[in-house]
């Protein structure tokens, strides 16, 4: 790791080449987590790496300068865009002790990573609101047409009940989606991450 750092890498990751001693559940959940977070996030996060890594002092100073309190370090290091290298190792069986990463802690860790680097979950509410509102509008037209032209097929009161539920449900989801869009922008502003990083300056 030190050799790669001397050759110019600002961050050197310890990447697992194999993890034969991990359970099937552990392997699959880790794989799905990185697929999900890289799908949702605009910052690619290296997979099969843990928190053990070599960081250049420049990155340490950068991380310490960030004002946000809730920090997902794996994502923040990748978000900085510093050149990185990998050192591959074989995951050996634990000789003593037990892991402190229970299922609940792994779920909290995954949730923290997704929330810290993506506002797409909030945007899902907007999409669902538009889709549901559209379906509700079509349903309203369908119910009205049935009421006017095929009244014998309808149960008394069904049209009003159906139209009311679809209209109110669509409006609620659409409103939640709009609120979600504003919350996502507030969240980005509160993080106060710099819009860009200056690698070096000359004659300034």
C-alpha positions in Angstrom: 0.0 0.0 0.0 2.8 2.4 0.8 4.5 1.6 -2.5 1.4 2.5 -4.4 1.1 5.7 -2.4 4.7 6.6 -3.2 3.9 6.1 -6.9 1.1 8.8 -6.8 -2.0 7.1 -5.4 -3.8 9.3 -3.0 -5.9 6.5 -1.6 -5.0 2.8 -1.6 -7.9 0.4 -1.0 -7.6 -3.1 0.5 -9.9 -5.1 -1.8 -10.9 -8.7 -1.1 -9.9 -11.1 -3.9 -11.9 -13.9 -2.3 -14.2 -14.2 0.6 -14.7 -17.9 0.8 -15.1 -18.0 4.6 -18.1 -15.6 4.5 -21.6 -17.1 4.5 -23.7 -17.1 1.4 -26.0 -14.6 3.0 -23.1 -12.2 3.7 -21.7 -12.4 0.2 -25.1 -11.8 -1.5 -26.2 -8.9 0.8 -22.8 -7.2 0.3 -23.0 -7.6 -3.5 -26.6 -6.3 -3.6 -25.7 -3.4 -1.4 -23.0 -2.1 -3.6 -25.1 -2.7 -6.7 -28.0 -0.7 -5.2 -25.9 2.2 -3.8 -24.0 2.6 -7.1 -27.3 2.5 -9.0 -28.8 5.2 -6.7 -25.7 7.3 -6.2 -24.0 9.6 -8.7 -20.6 8.7 -7.0 -19.3 5.2 -7.8 -18.2 3.5 -4.7 -15.6 0.6 -5.0 -17.0 -2.8 -4.1 -15.4 -5.6 -2.1 -13.5 -3.0 0.0 -13.8 -2.3 3.7 -12.8 0.7 5.8 -9.2 -0.4 5.9 -7.3 1.8 3.4 -4.3 4.1 3.2 -5.2 7.8 2.9 -3.0 10.6 1.8 -2.8 13.6 4.2 -4.5 15.7 1.5 -7.6 13.5 1.7 -7.5 13.5 5.5 -7.5 17.3 5.5 -10.3 17.3 3.0 -12.5 15.0 5.1 -11.8 17.0 8.2 -12.9 20.2 6.4 -16.3 18.9 5.5 -19.0 20.4 7.8 -21.5 17.5 7.7 -21.8 15.5 10.9 -23.3 12.2 9.6 -20.4 10.8 7.5 -20.4 7.7 5.3 -16.6 7.6 4.9 -16.6 5.0 2.1 -18.7 7.3 0.0 -16.9 10.5 0.9 -13.5 9.2 0.0 -14.8 8.1 -3.4 -16.7 11.4 -3.9 -13.5 13.3 -3.6 -12.4 11.9 -6.9 -8.8 11.4 -5.8 -6.7 8.8 -7.8 -6.8 5.4 -6.1 -5.2 2.0 -6.4 -6.1 -1.4 -5.0 -4.1 -4.0 -3.1 -5.8 -7.4 -3.3 -5.8 -9.9 -0.4 -7.5 -13.2 0.4 -10.1 -13.0 3.2 -8.9 -15.5 5.8 -11.0 -17.1 8.4 -11.3 -15.2 11.7 -9.0 -16.7 14.3 -10.6 -15.3 17.3 -13.6 -13.3 18.4 -16.9 -12.7 16.6 -18.0 -10.1 14.2 -19.8 -7.0 15.6 -21.7 -6.5 12.3 -25.1 -8.0 13.1 -27.9 -8.0 10.5 -29.4 -4.9 12.1 -26.1 -3.0 12.0 -25.5 -4.0 8.4 -29.0 -2.7 7.5 -28.4 0.6 9.3 -25.0 0.9 7.5 -26.6 0.3 4.1 -29.4 2.8 4.8 -26.9 5.4 5.9 -24.9 4.9 2.7 -27.9 5.2 0.5 -29.3 8.3 2.3 -25.9 10.1 2.4 -25.3 9.8 -1.3 -28.6 9.8 -3.0 -31.9 11.7 -3.2 -33.4 9.2 -5.6 -35.5 7.6 -2.9 -37.2 10.9 -2.3 -37.8 11.2 -6.1 -39.5 7.9 -6.1 -42.4 9.5 -4.3 -42.7 12.1 -7.1 -42.8 9.4 -9.7 -45.3 7.3 -7.8 -47.4 10.4 -7.3 -47.5 11.2 -11.1 -48.2 7.6 -12.0 -50.9 7.2 -9.4 -52.5 10.5 -10.3 -52.5 9.5 -14.0 -54.1 6.1 -13.1 -56.6 7.8 -10.9 -57.6 10.2 -13.7 -58.1 7.3 -16.1 -60.0 5.5 -13.4 -62.2 8.5 -12.9 -63.0 8.7 -16.6 -63.7 5.0 -16.6 -66.1 5.2 -13.7 -68.0 8.2 -15.2 -68.4 6.4 -18.5 -69.6 3.3 -16.8 -72.1 5.4 -14.8 -73.5 7.2 -17.9 -73.6 4.4 -20.4 -73.6 1.1 -18.4 -75.4 1.9 -15.2 -76.8 -1.6 -14.9 -73.4 -3.1 -14.2 -72.5 -0.8 -11.3 -73.3 -1.1 -7.6 -75.0 1.9 -6.2 -72.5 4.3 -4.7 -69.5 2.6 -6.3 -68.7 5.4 -8.7 -68.6 8.1 -6.1 -66.5 6.0 -3.8 -64.0 4.9 -6.5 -63.6 8.4 -7.9 -63.1 9.9 -4.4 -60.5 7.4 -3.4 -58.5 7.6 -6.6 -58.6 11.4 -6.7 -57.6 11.9 -3.0 -55.0 9.2 -3.2 -53.4 10.7 -6.3 -53.4 14.2 -4.9 -51.8 13.0 -1.7 -49.0 11.1 -3.4 -48.4 13.9 -5.8 -48.1 16.4 -2.9 -45.8 14.1 -1.0 -43.6 13.9 -4.1 -43.4 17.7 -4.4 -42.5 17.9 -0.7 -39.8 15.3 -1.3 -38.3 17.3 -4.1 -37.9 20.3 -1.8 -36.6 18.2 1.1 -33.9 16.7 -1.3 -32.7 20.2 -2.1 -32.7 21.2 1.5 -30.7 18.1 2.3 -28.1 18.9 -0.4 -27.8 22.5 0.9 -27.4 21.4 4.5 -24.6 19.0 3.7 -22.6 22.0 2.3 -20.2 19.9 0.3 -18.0 21.9 -2.0 -19.1 22.0 -5.6 -15.6 21.3 -6.8 -12.2 20.5 -5.4 -9.0 22.3 -6.4 -6.2 19.9 -7.0 -3.4 22.5 -7.3 -3.0 26.2 -8.0 -0.3 28.1 -9.9 0.6 31.8 -9.8 -2.2 32.6 -7.4 
